[in-house]
């Protein structure tokens, strides 16, 4: 005989399962930190560089490099995420970001160090997205994917708010 299709799972049930899942909470918190870092950098890097006596054109070039290298990094991490542990790649991005930020703050600020930092951060900018979407779809399926990703991304936007506000 033919198999009966199971009824769709209620959204509330899927959300409760996700909220009770340590990995889901970690991803939401990680996206909060991600939003904080990225908006903090784009909002406050130009003013920081100006305080350090760096020409305004360097700030504009740095933001442009972030965008350029972001395209490469996002594609690259999506490609890697199809072949290697998405969870480990995600952890690697956050670790490398932290190391690059610390290194940048410890080095003497110049046009060269700024542009190298911008390229490195760009490579790590949104590479988290293909990894998080891959993990979410694998762990929770696609039935309520839009809502579950929306909640994680809300964490990103709240982090973005705090990144701009607290830096100011």
N, C-alpha and C positions, 0 to 999 in steps of 0.2 A: 504494500500500500504506500500511498504518498505520506510524507512526513508533514504534520501540521506546523505552520510557522508560529514560533512563540510570540506572544504579544509584546509590544515594545515596552521597554523598562521605563518606569516613571523618572522624569528628570530629577525630582527631589531625591529619589533613592540613589541615583548615580552621583549627585552632588554630595550626599552624606557619605557615600563610600569614598569619594575622592578626598573630602575634607579629613576623613579618618585615616588616610594613607600618608605615611611619613614622607615618602618620595614626592607626593603631590605638594605637601606643605613646604618641603625643601625647595621645590622648583618655584613656587610662588614667592618664597622669601628670596631666593636667588634672583628672580626677575625684579623684585623690589630693589635689591642691591645694584642690579644691572641698570635699571632706570636711573637710580641715584647717580651712579658713576658717569653715565653717558651725558645726562643733562647737566650735571655739575661741570663736566669738561667743556661742553659746547657753550654753556652760559658764562663760565668764569675764566676759561683759558685766555680769551683775548684781554680781559682786564688784568689778569695775572702777568701776562707777557708785557703789557704796557708798563706795569709797575716795575718790571725787570729791565725796562729800557729797550725792549725789542720793537722793531718797526711794525706798524699796524699791518702792512702787507704780509708779514710772516704769519700773523694770526689768520688772515683770510686764506693763505696758501695751506696752512695747517688744517683748517676745516675742510678745504677742498680735497686734501690728501686723505683725510679720514673717510670722506665719501667715496673716493676712488678705490681705496684699499678695502673698504667695506664690501664692495661688490665682489672682489676677489675672495675675501675671507668668508663671506656668507656662502658663496658657491663651493669653496673649498671644504668648509666644515660640513655642508650638506653632503658632498661627495664622500668625505671621510666617514660621516655618520651612517652611510649606507653600508660601510665595510667594517667598521670598528665599533666598539662600545660607545654609544651616544652619551651614556652617563659619565664615562671617563673623559670623553672629549669636552663635555660641559665643564667638568671640574678643572680640566686643563686650561680652558679659556679664562675662567675666573682667576686661577692661579697666575697665569701669564699676565693678565690685566693688572693685577695687584703688584706683581714684580716690576712691570714697566712703569707704573705710576710712582712707585717708591724710587726706582732708579732715576726717573726724570726729576723728582723733587730733590734727590741727593746730588745730582750733577750740576755743574755751572750751567745756567740757562743761556743758550745761544740760538741763533737761527737754525743751525745744524741739528742741535739736540732736540729742538722743538719739532722739526720736520721729521726726524727719525721717530720720535715719540708718536707723532700724529699717524705716520704710516703703520707703526706697530699697533696702535689702538684701533685704527681702521680695520686691520686684518681681524681683530677680535671683536669688532663692534656688534654686528647682528648675527654672527655665526651661531649664537645660541638659539635663534629661532628655528632653523631646520632640526636642531637636535631636540629641543623641547617638544616640538610638534610630533616628531618621530616617537619619542618616549610616550607622550600622552596617547597617541593613537594605538601604540602597541599594548600599553597597560590597560587602558580603559575602552578601547574600541572607538568606532566612529559615530555611534548612535547619538551621543551627546557631546561630541568633540568640540563643536563651536562654543557651547556654554563653558565647558571645562577650560578650554584655552582662553576664553574671554575672562574668566576669573583670574587665571594666572597672569594674563596681560594687564588686568586691572592693578595687580600688585606692581607691575612695571611702571604704570602711569602714576601711582601713588609715590613710588620711589622717585620718579622724575620730578614730581612736584617738590618733594623734600630736597632733592639735589639742587634745584634752582633756588628755593626759598632759604634753606639753611646756609648756603654759600653766600647769599646776600646779607 
